[in-house]
Amino acid sequence: MLAILLGSGAIVFAGGNKAAYARALSTPVATDFAINAGYDPWGIAFDKSGNVWVAVPQCDPSPTCASDTPPGKIDLYNPTTKSWVTSYQLPAGFGQALFLAFDQQGNVWFPMPMTNSLGMFNPVDNTFSQWPVPTVGAGPWDIAIDSQGIVWFTEHYSNKIGAFDPKTQTFREIATPATNSVPYGITVDGADNIWFTENSDAVALIAEYTASGTLNEYKIRDGSTTGVTPHLIAVDPSGNVWWSEGWVGAIGKLLVSQATPGTTNGVTEYTYPQLCSGCGTHTSGITVDGNGQVWFDDSIQALYGYMPTTGTAVSGVFAVPSGSNSHPHDGLRAASDNVIWFTEEFVNKLGNITLSDVTPTPTTTATITPTVTVTPTATPVLGSTLGQDTFQRANQTFWGNASDGQTWGGDANVLSNFSISGNTGLVTNSSSSSAVLGPTVANAEVLFSGSISDFTNNNFGAVTRWTDGNNWYKAYIDGNNLVLQRKVNGVSTVLTTVPFVATAGTSYTLRFNVSGTSLNVRVWATSGTEPTSWMATATDSSLSAGQAGLRILSQNATATITAYSATNV
């Protein structure tokens, strides 16, 4: 492997020798099949039931479609029955949807660049609505929806991003400093910061419009950026940002904890082996699954590949099923069950990729190692995972099934205060609600990351030995303190309190360990470093066993959870 440093960023070149890869591989299996209706399939989104929705514009914008192109379609596929459900024809006067996104109410939103408007389809009553974008010729392109239901989109032709509030039916637009930035992909992180790519290689920036209204831009390279056309963009479970790089055949990563606006600090680029020498390359789609793998595709090379979010090189690349002229591109998306879906524009197909868990190996030999899936039982193995969730799934009311396949218990699938939005778990306007995951055990350690929009009379933390709302141990932060608490038969007792000042809207990570009669906790800003010792401890024998999870008080506030895991200790 050859690493070339460019300023404070790095490009890591991974050769074609699989012996250099850092993980033992399980070979992905890809299949594809014809779309239901129309042609030139593009973006993909998933509804609350896990159905796959496909935008079918019926044209290939280069950079626009002909003015006489008829309105596009949206095709609906059911992965459970492995069949197409229907195809929705956009009405007369509408344009062509390229990308799709679902809001918490189950409506599907789509920008239409050729008619300069934003569209919405309500599947309940089968009605379409559209709103013209204020800037003439803006070219609304990619789309993302934040936790408040605001619809964000890039304006590909006017060098802006836009936001639409469905409640007030109003737009606002934010221009980039460069007038030739050509914004393309857009996504939202767990704190409602908006990330987007500036696609022109004369600009070649990753931009962030923060929840507080500040526009930050991050350089991908120092020096020449010829061919660097950042395309689609995604956020991993740790809050780091990934993007595809178009004509240079690479993907990029921004380690947010090291990022400095205006510099390449925290940036790494990863190239990948080519299947066809001299054919050209164009890295298009990018997505992150719940197993911590980043996936990408190359429309010209007709390949897909992946690597771990914590890795140092691309793990492998593979040809798509329909070959060199299929053009897999911007439709690459990971579903909540970690199946990867993609569109092949020029052969009018939808495909999916499955990959079993992979096992790390300390050697340099690419050995295929099958993994045994551990199914939780009443007596889990010491050190085994009790529950895990990355929250990487379609927007929905309730928390549904975690990324490990288990169903959240407690209040998480009962109270509508719980929802999934923007690949995060939200708890809004809730009075002391619990979310538990996994079997009953005596000893457990919970590790989670999250934030809350307001600490006034609110708190959030982890629970162990939870049996119901009246019996549990809890470790939480309230903005001023780190607290260990118990509740037994409905009576709450604070076991210990230590000062800990926390800021609303900032992500914190908390580790809560309960073993025997010993309770131990530490907490830190997610962007920082974990303390080496416990910050608060207590001894108590009131409760002997129960489930692990979270307990949140978010009156007139929203708690946002980005990662959760619990292990048997």
C-alpha positions in Angstrom: 0.0 0.0 0.0 1.3 3.5 -0.9 0.2 6.5 1.1 0.8 10.0 -0.4 0.3 12.9 1.9 -1.3 16.0 0.4 -1.1 18.8 3.0 -2.9 17.5 6.1 -5.1 15.1 4.1 -4.1 11.8 2.6 -4.8 9.7 -0.4 -4.5 6.0 0.3 -3.9 3.9 -2.8 -5.0 0.3 -2.4 -3.6 -2.0 -5.1 -5.4 -4.9 -6.7 -3.6 -7.5 -4.5 -6.2 -8.8 -2.0 -3.4 -9.9 0.3 -3.1 -6.3 1.2 -6.6 -6.0 2.5 -7.1 -5.6 6.2 -10.0 -8.0 6.7 -10.9 -11.5 5.7 -13.6 -11.3 3.1 -16.9 -12.9 2.6 -17.7 -12.6 -1.1 -20.8 -10.4 -1.7 -23.6 -11.8 -3.8 -25.3 -9.4 -6.2 -28.5 -10.1 -8.2 -30.5 -7.8 -10.5 -33.8 -7.8 -12.3 -35.9 -5.5 -14.6 -37.7 -2.5 -13.1 -41.5 -2.5 -13.2 -42.1 0.3 -15.7 -40.3 3.2 -17.4 -36.5 3.5 -18.0 -33.4 5.1 -16.7 -33.9 4.2 -13.0 -32.2 6.6 -10.5 -32.5 7.1 -6.8 -33.9 4.7 -4.1 -35.6 5.1 -0.8 -37.2 2.7 1.8 -40.6 3.1 3.5 -41.5 2.1 7.0 -42.3 -1.5 5.9 -38.9 -1.9 4.1 -40.4 -1.6 0.6 -38.0 -0.3 -2.0 -39.1 2.9 -3.9 -37.3 3.7 -7.2 -37.3 7.0 -9.0 -37.6 6.4 -12.7 -37.2 9.7 -14.6 -37.3 8.2 -18.1 -34.4 10.3 -19.2 -30.7 10.7 -18.5 -30.0 14.3 -17.4 -26.7 15.4 -19.1 -27.0 17.8 -17.4 -30.7 18.2 -18.2 -33.4 16.3 -20.1 -35.2 17.4 -23.2 -38.1 19.8 -22.4 -40.6 17.5 -24.1 -39.7 14.5 -21.8 -43.0 13.3 -20.2 -43.4 13.2 -16.4 -41.5 10.4 -14.8 -42.6 7.4 -12.7 -41.9 5.9 -9.2 -41.8 2.1 -9.0 -42.5 0.2 -5.8 -40.9 -3.2 -5.0 -41.7 -5.5 -2.1 -38.5 -7.4 -1.0 -40.5 -9.9 1.1 -42.6 -11.2 -1.8 -39.8 -10.4 -4.3 -42.3 -8.7 -6.5 -43.2 -5.3 -7.9 -46.2 -3.8 -6.2 -47.1 -1.0 -8.6 -45.8 1.9 -10.6 -46.9 5.5 -9.9 -47.1 7.8 -12.9 -46.3 11.5 -12.0 -49.2 13.7 -13.2 -49.2 16.1 -16.1 -47.3 19.3 -15.2 -44.8 17.4 -13.1 -41.2 16.7 -14.1 -38.9 13.8 -13.4 -37.9 12.6 -9.9 -34.2 11.7 -9.6 -33.9 11.1 -5.8 -36.5 10.2 -3.1 -36.8 10.6 0.7 -39.5 9.7 3.2 -40.7 12.0 6.0 -42.0 10.7 9.4 -45.6 10.7 8.1 -44.7 8.3 5.3 -44.9 10.8 2.5 -42.2 10.5 -0.2 -40.5 13.7 -1.4 -38.6 14.2 -4.6 -37.0 17.2 -6.3 -37.7 17.7 -10.1 -34.7 19.6 -11.6 -36.1 19.8 -15.1 -39.3 21.6 -14.0 -37.6 23.4 -11.0 -40.0 22.1 -8.4 -40.2 20.0 -5.3 -42.8 17.2 -5.3 -44.5 15.0 -2.7 -46.6 11.8 -3.0 -48.9 10.7 -0.2 -49.2 6.9 -0.5 -52.3 6.8 1.8 -54.6 8.8 -0.5 -52.5 8.5 -3.7 -52.2 12.2 -4.1 -49.3 14.3 -5.6 -48.4 17.8 -4.7 -45.6 20.2 -6.0 -44.1 23.5 -5.1 -41.9 25.7 -7.5 -38.4 26.5 -6.1 -38.0 30.3 -5.7 -34.8 30.6 -7.8 -35.6 30.3 -11.4 -33.6 27.5 -13.1 -32.2 26.2 -9.7 -32.3 22.6 -10.6 -33.3 20.9 -7.3 -31.3 17.7 -7.2 -30.6 15.4 -4.2 -32.8 15.4 -1.1 -32.6 14.8 2.7 -35.1 15.4 5.5 -34.0 16.5 9.0 -35.5 15.5 12.4 -37.9 18.5 12.4 -39.4 17.4 9.0 -37.6 20.2 7.0 -36.9 19.0 3.4 -33.4 19.9 2.3 -32.2 19.7 -1.3 -29.3 20.8 -3.5 -29.8 23.4 -6.2 -27.5 21.9 -8.9 -27.7 24.7 -11.4 -27.8 27.8 -9.0 -25.0 27.0 -6.6 -27.3 26.9 -3.5 -29.0 24.5 -1.1 -32.7 24.9 -0.3 -35.0 24.1 2.6 -38.7 23.7 2.5 -40.9 23.7 5.6 -44.1 21.7 4.9 -45.8 23.2 8.0 -45.4 26.8 6.8 -45.2 26.0 3.1 -42.1 28.3 2.8 -38.7 28.0 1.2 -35.3 29.4 2.2 -32.1 29.2 0.2 -28.4 29.3 1.1 -25.8 30.2 -1.5 -22.3 28.9 -1.6 -19.4 31.4 -1.8 -18.4 30.0 -5.2 -20.7 30.7 -8.1 -19.6 27.5 -9.9 -19.9 25.0 -7.0 -22.7 22.9 -8.6 -24.0 21.3 -5.4 -24.9 17.6 -5.9 -25.4 15.1 -3.0 -26.9 16.0 0.4 -27.5 14.3 3.7 -28.2 15.1 7.4 -26.3 14.0 10.5 -27.6 13.1 14.0 -27.4 16.8 15.1 -29.4 18.1 12.1 -26.3 19.5 10.4 -26.7 19.4 6.7 -23.8 18.0 4.6 -23.5 18.4 0.8 -21.0 18.1 -2.0 -19.8 20.9 -4.3 -19.4 18.9 -7.4 -17.3 21.1 -9.7 -13.7 20.0 -9.8 -12.8 23.7 -9.9 -14.3 23.9 -6.4 -14.2 20.3 -5.0 -15.4 21.0 -1.5 -17.4 19.2 1.2 -19.8 21.7 2.8 -21.7 21.7 6.1 -24.6 23.9 7.0 -24.9 23.6 10.7 -28.1 23.4 12.7 -27.2 26.9 14.1 -27.0 28.4 10.6 -23.3 28.5 9.8 -21.9 27.4 6.4 -18.5 25.6 6.7 -16.5 24.3 3.8 -13.8 21.6 3.9 -11.1 21.1 1.3 -10.6 17.6 -0.2 -7.1 18.3 -1.5 -4.5 20.9 -1.4 -3.2 21.8 -4.9 -4.8 20.6 -8.1 -8.3 19.1 -7.8 -8.7 18.2 -11.5 -11.2 15.4 -11.9 -12.3 15.6 -8.2 -16.0 15.9 -8.5 -17.6 15.0 -5.1 -20.8 13.3 -5.8 -23.1 11.5 -3.3 -22.5 11.8 0.5 -23.3 9.8 3.6 -22.8 9.9 7.4 -21.5 6.8 9.3 -22.7 5.8 12.8 -19.8 7.7 14.3 -20.9 10.9 12.6 -18.0 10.9 10.1 -18.8 11.9 6.5 -18.1 9.9 3.4 -18.5 10.8 -0.3 -17.8 9.5 -3.8 -15.4 11.4 -5.9 -16.5 11.0 -9.5 -13.8 11.0 -12.2 -10.8 10.2 -10.0 -12.0 6.8 -8.9 -11.9 7.2 -5.2 -14.1 7.7 -2.1 -13.3 10.2 0.7 -13.8 10.4 4.4 -13.9 13.4 6.8 -13.1 12.6 10.4 -15.3 15.3 11.9 -13.4 15.4 15.2 -10.3 16.5 13.3 -12.0 18.7 10.7 -11.1 22.4 10.3 -13.0 24.5 7.8 -10.9 25.7 4.9 -8.4 22.9 5.3 -7.9 19.2 4.6 -7.6 18.3 8.3 -9.4 15.0 8.9 -9.7 14.1 5.2 -8.6 10.8 3.8 -9.2 9.6 0.2 -9.2 5.9 -0.7 -8.7 4.6 -4.3 -9.8 1.1 -5.4 -8.7 -1.5 -8.0 -10.1 -1.1 -11.5 -11.6 -4.0 -13.3 -10.8 -2.6 -16.7 -7.5 -0.8 -17.4 -8.0 2.3 -19.6 -11.8 2.2 -19.6 -12.1 5.3 -17.3 -13.8 5.5 -14.0 -16.6 7.4 -12.3 -17.4 6.8 -8.6 -21.1 7.6 -8.1 -23.2 6.1 -5.3 -22.1 5.7 -1.7 -23.9 4.4 1.4 -23.1 3.0 4.9 -24.8 -0.1 6.3 -25.5 -1.2 9.8 -22.5 -3.5 10.0 -20.1 -0.5 9.6 -19.3 -1.0 6.0 -19.1 1.8 3.4 -20.3 0.7 0.0 -19.8 2.5 -3.3 -20.3 1.9 -7.0 -18.5 3.0 -10.2 -20.8 3.7 -13.2 -18.2 3.4 -15.9 -16.3 0.4 -14.5 -19.7 -1.3 -13.7 -18.4 -2.3 -10.3 -19.3 -2.0 -6.6 -17.0 -2.2 -3.6 -16.9 -1.8 0.2 -14.6 -1.1 3.1 -15.1 -0.8 6.9 -15.7 2.7 8.3 -12.7 2.1 10.6 -10.5 0.6 7.8 -7.4 1.9 6.0 -8.1 0.4 2.5 -10.9 -0.7 0.3 -11.7 -4.4 1.1 -12.7 -5.5 -2.5 -14.4 -4.6 -5.7 -16.8 -6.8 -7.7 -18.5 -6.6 -11.1 -22.3 -5.9 -11.2 -24.4 -8.7 -12.7 -25.3 -7.0 -16.0 -21.8 -6.1 -17.0 -19.9 -3.2 -18.5 -22.8 -1.2 -20.0 -25.2 -1.4 -17.1 -24.1 2.0 -15.4 -24.7 1.5 -11.7 -24.8 5.0 -10.2 -26.6 7.2 -7.7 -29.2 4.8 -6.6 -26.9 2.9 -4.1 -28.6 2.6 -0.7 -28.3 0.4 2.4 -31.6 -0.9 3.8 -32.2 -1.5 7.6 -31.5 -5.2 7.1 -28.1 -4.4 5.6 -29.1 -5.5 2.1 -27.5 -3.0 -0.4 -29.8 -1.9 -3.2 -28.7 -0.2 -6.5 -30.0 0.9 -9.8 -28.4 0.1 -13.2 -29.6 3.0 -15.4 -28.7 1.8 -18.9 -30.2 -1.7 -18.6 -33.2 -0.6 -16.6 -32.6 -2.9 -13.6 -32.8 -2.9 -9.8 -30.2 -4.9 -8.0 -29.3 -5.9 -4.5 -26.1 -7.1 -2.7 -25.9 -9.3 0.4 -22.8 -9.9 2.5 -22.5 -12.0 5.6 -20.5 -10.7 8.6 -16.8 -10.8 8.1 -14.1 -11.8 10.7 -10.9 -9.8 11.1 -7.7 -11.6 10.5 -4.2 -10.7 11.8 -2.5 -12.2 8.7 -2.1 -10.7 5.2 -3.7 -13.7 3.6 -7.2 -13.1 2.2 -8.9 -16.0 3.9 -12.7 -16.3 3.6 -13.9 -16.9 7.1 -17.6 -17.7 7.8 -19.1 -16.0 10.9 -21.4 -17.8 13.3 -24.3 -15.5 14.2 -24.9 -15.4 18.0 -28.6 -15.6 18.9 -29.4 -14.1 22.3 -30.6 -16.5 24.8 -31.7 -16.3 28.5 -28.0 -17.0 29.5 -25.8 -15.2 27.0 -22.1 -16.0 26.8 -19.9 -13.8 28.8 -18.8 -10.8 26.6 -21.4 -11.5 24.0 -23.5 -8.7 22.5 -26.9 -8.3 24.1 -28.2 -5.7 21.7 -26.9 -3.3 19.1 -28.4 -0.6 17.0 -26.9 1.9 14.5 -30.3 3.4 13.6 -29.4 3.2 9.9 -32.9 2.5 8.5 -35.9 4.2 6.9 -37.7 7.1 8.6 -40.5 5.7 10.7 -42.7 6.2 13.8 -41.4 4.0 16.7 -37.9 2.4 16.7 -39.0 -0.9 15.2 -36.3 -3.5 14.8 -32.7 -2.6 15.7 -29.9 -3.2 13.2 -29.1 -6.5 15.0 -32.6 -7.8 14.1 -34.1 -7.6 17.6 -37.2 -5.6 18.4 -36.9 -2.6 20.7 -39.0 -3.1 23.9 -40.2 -0.8 26.7 -41.9 2.3 25.2 -39.9 2.4 22.0 -42.6 0.6 19.9 -45.6 1.8 22.0 -45.2 5.6 22.3 -45.2 7.7 19.1 -42.7 10.0 20.8 -40.1 7.5 19.5 -39.2 7.7 15.8 -36.4 7.1 13.3 -35.3 10.1 11.2 -32.2 10.7 9.3 -30.6 7.4 10.5 -31.0 8.4 14.1 -33.3 7.4 17.0 -35.4 10.3 18.2 -37.4 10.7 21.5 -39.4 13.9 21.4 -41.5 15.5 24.1 -41.4 12.5 26.3 -41.9 12.1 30.0 -39.4 9.4 31.3 -39.7 6.8 28.6 -37.6 3.6 28.3 -36.2 1.7 25.3 -34.7 -1.7 26.1 -33.1 -4.3 23.8 -32.0 -7.9 24.3 -32.5 -10.6 26.9 -32.6 -10.4 30.7 -29.2 -10.7 32.3 -27.6 -10.0 35.7 -24.6 -8.0 34.5 -24.4 -5.7 31.6 -22.5 -2.8 30.1 -24.2 -0.2 28.0 -22.4 2.1 25.6 -24.4 4.7 23.6 -23.9 8.1 21.9 -26.5 10.9 21.6 -27.5 14.4 22.3 -30.5 16.4 23.6 -31.8 19.7 22.3 -32.5 21.2 25.7 -31.3 20.2 29.2 -33.9 22.3 31.0 -35.7 19.8 33.3 -34.5 17.0 30.9 -32.0 14.2 31.0 -30.9 11.1 29.1 -29.0 8.0 30.0 -28.6 4.3 30.1 -30.5 1.7 32.1 -29.6 -1.8 33.3 -31.6 -4.5 35.2 -34.7 -2.9 33.8 -37.9 -5.0 34.3 -40.5 -2.2 33.9 -40.9 1.5 34.4 -40.7 1.2 38.1 -37.6 -1.0 38.5 -34.2 -0.2 37.0 -30.7 1.3 37.5 -29.9 4.4 35.5 -26.9 6.5 34.7 -27.6 9.9 33.1 -26.5 13.4 32.4 -28.8 16.4 33.0 -26.6 19.3 31.8 -24.9 19.9 35.2 -24.3 16.5 36.7 -23.6 12.8 36.0 -26.0 10.8 38.1 -26.4 7.2 39.3 -29.9 6.4 40.3 -32.1 3.4 41.1 -35.8 2.9 41.1 -37.3 0.0 43.0 -41.1 -0.6 43.2 -41.7 2.9 42.0 -39.4 4.7 44.5 -36.5 6.6 43.1 -33.2 7.1 44.9 -30.1 9.0 43.8 -27.1 6.8 44.6 -24.4 9.3 43.7 -23.9 12.5 41.8 -20.8 14.1 40.4 -20.5 17.5 38.5 -20.5 17.2 34.7 -21.4 20.2 32.6 -23.0 19.2 29.3 -24.2 21.4 26.4 -27.5 21.0 24.6 -27.1 19.8 21.0 -23.7 18.3 21.7 -23.2 14.5 21.3 -22.0 12.7 24.4 -21.0 9.0 24.8 -21.8 7.2 28.0 -20.6 3.9 29.3 -22.6 2.3 32.2 -21.3 -1.0 33.7 -23.3 -2.9 36.3 -21.7 -6.1 37.7 -22.7 -7.8 40.9 -23.4 -4.9 43.4 -21.0 -2.5 41.6 -22.3 0.3 39.4 -19.8 2.3 37.4 -20.2 5.1 34.8 -18.2 7.5 32.7 -19.2 10.0 30.1 -17.4 12.2 27.5 -18.0 14.4 24.5 -18.3 12.0 21.5 -15.7 14.1 19.6 -13.2 13.7 22.5 -11.4 10.8 24.2 -12.9 8.3 26.6 -11.7 8.8 30.2 -9.5 6.0 31.6 -11.3 5.7 34.9 -14.9 5.6 36.2 -16.3 9.0 37.0 -19.0 7.9 39.3 -19.4 4.6 41.2 -22.0 3.2 43.7 -22.8 -0.1 45.4 -26.3 -1.5 45.6 -28.0 -4.9 45.8 -31.6 -3.9 45.3 -32.0 -5.4 41.8 -30.5 -8.6 40.5 -31.3 -8.9 36.8 -33.2 -7.2 33.9 -32.8 -5.8 30.4 -30.3 -3.1 29.3 -31.3 0.0 27.3 -32.0 3.7 27.5 -34.2 6.0 29.6 -34.9 9.5 28.5 -36.7 12.5 29.8 -37.2 15.0 27.0 -40.1 17.3 27.9 -40.3 20.0 25.1 -37.1 18.7 23.7 -35.7 16.1 21.4 -33.1 13.4 22.3 -31.2 12.1 19.4 -29.4 8.7 19.7 -26.9 7.8 17.0 -25.4 4.5 18.3 -26.2 1.9 21.0 -24.7 -1.4 22.2 -24.9 -3.5 25.3 -22.7 -6.5 26.2 -22.9 -9.2 28.9 -20.2 -8.7 31.5 
